[in-house]
Amino acid sequence: MNIPIVQTYTPPGFIDLGSGNPSLELLPLGMLKEAADRYFSAGDPRTLQYGAEQGNGYFLAALADFLSSMYKADVHPDSIFTTTGASSALDLLCTLFTQPGDTIFVEEPTYFLALDIFADHSVQVVAIPMDKRGMDVEKLEERLAEVQPKFVYTIPTYHNPASLTLTQRRREKLVDLAREHDFLVIADEVYHFLSYTQKPPQPMAAFSDQVKQVISINSFSKILAPGLRLGWIQAHRSIINQLTGCGLLDSGGGLNPFASAVVYHMIESGDLIKNIKKLKNTYQGRLDVMTETLDRCLPEAKYSKPQGGFFVWAQLPGIDTARLRKRAQSFKIDFRPGELFSSRNGLKESIRLSFSYYNPAEIENGIKQLADCLHMD
């Protein structure tokens, strides 16, 4: 009997360079066991009860200290709301702040599974182009003269899939536009802590204390383990009040009180910081191997080397990457074609490659197999 355990299954000998997951050996089973042991040793059963709507107070305080240290700016526990990950946070925000038929803006390209969430809520999606400095806020301003969105969804740091980072000047301009036109900015900042060669600008979360239009969503999926289903929203107190007052929490209590109680002990022990440092060292090495192999075996691929995150976003001029993906199956290789990340059926010559899941030897082999597939007569 085949009992599924994980979301996706990759057959033996098959390399899926599209997978945006951490590899199994990078999941900190030992650290989490020690944190769970400390939790159970404390003997406090309250975190097995319906949780406080905003989240476990000890967890929120520890998370606020962690964020204050990472951001080099004060973060107050009252500005944080516990979620079951970034995807559920985005879904909850759509539930609270949109109605079917409302318009939202997204970047082109954007995270393809976010598009599925937006489709679930029957909102109209308008694409805003990107360049090397992230979302083109001048183009955004032009569209604002025509359409009033409920929110702008952005991945400002180490973008998925484009790996671009929105500049500080454009972040400030985006916030100014949000104030002027009274729309929300939902910033998906799950890759912010995974910087390799250059520190990013201050997160969009830094604006949220003073600007009620800015909402930052984040997750432990990229810095700890996706299976925890644990994340957070950082926002103005007025937004936090709307979140804690929603019917979902009135019925079921705060989200994921048990996992947050365990992660609290990881934060307090310093193990979360240690884990992030390990991930950064590992991913930087894998990124280097991927780009070196691309340059050697696929010189026609046009890309800018990422400074952080999980992905290389490349263009293959003249190649329909959706068709290429079908052919790649016979070479036991996979990736994500660019059209998945387009809200307007574009980006057909683009490709997203992930360096998070496989070790350097497997990454090198996968790129070589992709090159063989592309160069096949």
Buried (B, 14 or more C-beta within 10 A) or exposed (E): EEEEEEEEEBEEEBBBBBBBBBBEEBBBEEBBEBBBEBBEEEEEEEBEEEBBBBBBEBBBBBBBBBBEEBBEEEBBBEBBBBBBBBBBBBBBBBEEBBEEEBBBBBBBBBBBBBBEBBEEBEBBBBBBEBEEEBBBBEBBBEBBEEEEBBBBBBBBBBBBBBBBBBBEEBBEBBBEBBBEBEBBBBBBBBBBBBBBEEEBBBBBBBBBBEBBBBBBBBBBBBBBBBBBBBBBBBBBEEBBEBBBEEEEBEEEEBBBBBBBBBBBBBBBBEBBBEBBEEBBEBBBBBBBBBBBBBEEBBEBBEBEBBBBBBBBBBBBEEBBBBEBBEEBEEBBBBBBBBBBBBBEEBBBBBBBBBBBBBBBEBBBBBBBBBBEBBEEE
